[in-house]
Amino acid sequence: MKRNALLVAAIVVGLAAVSALATESALPASLVEQADVLFDRSTGTFDFDAYEGRLTEAIRLYEEALPLLDPADVALQTRVLNCLAQAYFELATAYLTADAEKEAAFIAGRDHALASLRLDPAFCAAEAKSFRDALGVAGDVAAVFWYGNNSGSYLNYHQLEAIFGGGALDVPVCYERAVALDETYLGGAPLRSLACYVARVPTFLGGDMARALSLFNRAIAIAPDFFENQVDLAELVLKPSGETADACALLQDVIARSADPAAMALWPLYNELSVRQAQHVLATLTCP
């Protein structure tokens, strides 16, 4: 009897320990920590193909943690929402191939960024009068930037909505505000995205090649090792302007520098994508 009692007690203690571990693993802080490790690409050796699975799992963990977060911890909610907005955009642009999947990811990223923006009382107060004005006073560079990037990418599938629904005017407001808040964010991303926008759209929507050139040059000055700055300049400004030799020189420089592991490691995901795009654009040019 005594042995049986001890065995039962040991089982109870064991089950309690397992239960405690399960509870601990489901705690939001633990989920966010696990997601952060998966989302990180600056630690260790970066494997582009393997990162898709890590990114997908990071999204799952962040989304599992989100409803469990303390409503009073606005800073953590904001960070998780911003990570989700960025992760969905990167999943769509780096890995997804079907248009329906990419569009769904951009919608999810946009909605998470908007939820982040709405954690700011000043944004909410301005939004009650004008959503576009609220974007123009947003205080979080990551939230407003990823709202613009995801929204703009979504609107690429809905051109009429972009023009007649006003979305095409919301996107540059996001980029302008992100530039004002921190133009150095993510290797000059606000400058680069604004430059891409004004290089692509017609004049009546703010298109301006001279401004695009200036913005790209500012981004390159801030982050010369963020290869996308050079690749986008070559593809969107120099190539259409007929400056083939200069475009070729920029693209060839990116490909040459990609042989340096240290340079690639500075921005692992984005530099890998940029090298692939540089090769693609070079194939369309007749270089001297």
N, C-alpha and C positions, 0 to 999 in steps of 0.2 A: 504493500500500500504506500509505504513511504517513498519507494522508488517511483511508483506511478505518479505520486503527487509532485515529486521533483521534476519528472519528465513533463508533466502538464505545465508546471511553472516555467520551465525552460522554453516550451513552445509559445506560451503567452508572451514571455519577454521577447522572444525572437520575432513574433508577429508584430509586437509593438514597435520594435526597431525598424522592421521593414516598412510599417505604416509611417513611421516618423521620416524615414528616408524618402518615401513616396511623396509625403506632404512637403518636405523640404525642396524636392525637385520641382514641385509644382508652384512654389512660391514665385511671385513675379520677379523679384530681384534675381533669383537663380535663373529663371528663363531668359531674362534680359542679358545676364552675364554670358550664358551659353550662346545666345544670338550674337552678341558682340564679338565673341571669339571666332565664330563662323564668318561674320561679315568682314572682319579685318583681313586685309590682304598685304599689309606692310610687314607682318611678322613671318619669318621663315621664307621658304621658296614658294613663289607663286606659280600655280599650275592653272592656266586659263581654262582648260577643259574641265578639270575637277572642280573649279570654283563655281560652276553652275549649280551643282548639287549643294554646295555650301550656302550659296546665296538663297536658294529655294528653301532650305531648312532654316536659315536665319529669319526669313520672312515668316515662316510658320511659327517659330518661337516668339518673335516679336508680337505677332497677332494673338497668340495664346496669352501672352502676358498682358496685353493692352487692357482688357476689361477688368483685370485683377489689380491694376495699379491704384494706389491711393489717390483719390481725386484732389486731395490737398497738395500732392507733389506735382505741381504744374511743370517744373523743370524736367522731371523724368518723363512725364507724359509727352512733353514737347519733343524731347530727344528721341523717344521711341517712334513717334509719329513721323518725325523728319527722317529717321533711318528707313522706315517703311516707304516713304515717298521716294527716297533715293534708290532703295533696293529694287522697287518695282520698275523704275525707269531703267536702271542698269540691266535688269533681267530682260526687259523688252528689247533694248537696243543691242545688247551683247549676245543674247542667246536665242530668244524666241524668233521663229520664222513665219508662222502663220499669222496673217493680218488680224484675225479675230482674237487670237491670244495676245498679240501685241497691244491691240486696242484696249482689251480688258485690263491689261497690266497698267497702261497709262491712266485709265479711269481710276483704278485702285490707288495709284500713286498720287494722282490729283486730289482725290477725296481725302487721303491721309494728310496731305499738305494743307488742305483747307481746314481740316479739323485742328491741325496745329495752329494755324493762323487764328482760329476762333477761340483759342485759349487766352488770347491777348485782349483784355477789356477795351483797349483803345481801338483795336481793329473792329471789334463788334460794334462799338459806338459809331464808328465811321460807316460801317457796312449798313447800318439802319437807314442811312441816307443815300449812299452810293457805294456799290461793290467796288467799282474801279477806283474811287477815291480811297477806299479802305486799303486796297492793294498798294496805293501810293504812300500810305503812312505805316505800313507793316513794319514791325520792329525786329523781326527774326529773319536774318539773311537766308538761312537754309530753307525755312518754310516758304518764303515768297519766291525764292529761286526755283525750288522743286515744283511749286504750284505752276509757275510759268512754263517750265520744261515739259512737265507731264501734260498740261493743258494744251500747249502748242503742238505736241506730238499727237495728242488725241484729235485735235482739230484738223490735222493733215488728212484725216479720214473723212472729214465733214467740212468741206470747203464752204458750202453755202451757210452753214451754221457759223463758221468762222467770220464770214463777212457780214451777214445780216443779223446774226445774234450778238455781235459785239465782241466775241471772243478774240478775234484777231487784234483788237485794240487793248484787251486786257494783258495779253502776253508781253508786249514791249514795256508796259507799265511795271510788270513784275521785274523785268531785267533792269530797267532804269532804277527801280528802288533797290534792287540787290547791289547794283554798282554803287549807289549812294551809301549803302550800309557797309559794304566790304567788297571792294572790287578785286581783292586778292583771293577771295574764297575759292577753294578747289582749283588752284592754278589759274586764276583769272577767269573763272567760269562765267561770272556775270557779264564781263566785257566780251568774252567769246560768244556767248549766246546772243547778246544784243547785236554783235557784229554779224552773226549768221542771219539773224532776223532781217536787219536792214539791207543785207546783201541779196536776200532772196525775194522780198516782197516788192510789189510795184510802188511807184512813187507816191500814189495817193494813200498808201498804207504806211508811209514812212521810209520807203526804200531809198537808199543813199549809198552808193558805192564808195564815195570819198570818205564818208563817215565810217563805213565798214572797215576800210583800210586802216584808218586811224585807231579804231577800237582794237583790231587784231594786233597792231603794233604795240599798243599798250599792254595787251595780254601777254605777248611774247616777252616784253621787257620785264614783266612781273614773274613769269614762269617760263623761262626759255627751255626747260627740260620737260614741259608738258607738251608733248608732240602734237596734240590736236590743234593747238594754236597755229602752228605752221601749216599743218595739212589743210585746215579749213581756209586759211588765207590763200593758199595756192589754188584750192579747188573752187572757192566761191568768189574770189576777187581777181586773182592774177590770170587764171585760165579764161574766164569769160571776157576779160579785158584784152586778151590776145598777148599777154606778157608771158609767153610760153617758156622762154629761157629762165626767167625768174621763178616761175612755178616749178619747173624741173629741178632747179637748184635747191629749192626748199625741200621738195619731196625726197630728192636723192640724199640730202643731208640727214633727214629723219631716218631713212633706211640705213645709212652708214652708222649713225649713232645708236641704232637699235642693236648693234653687235656688242655694245658695252652693257654687261649685266647690271652695273651700278646705275646707269641711266634708266634702264627699263624698270628697275626696282623702285625708283622714286614715285612712279605712278603706274603700278603694274597692270591693272585692268585697262586703263585708258590708253597707255602707251602701246599696249598690244593691239588694241582696236585701231589706233591711229596708224601704226605701221601697216596693218592690213589695208586700210583705206589709202594710204600713200601708194602702195603697190598697185591698187586698183586704178587710181587716178593716173599714175604714171603710164599705165598701159593704154590710156586714151590720148596720150600726148606724143608728139613727134619731137623728141628732145634734140637739141644741137649736139 
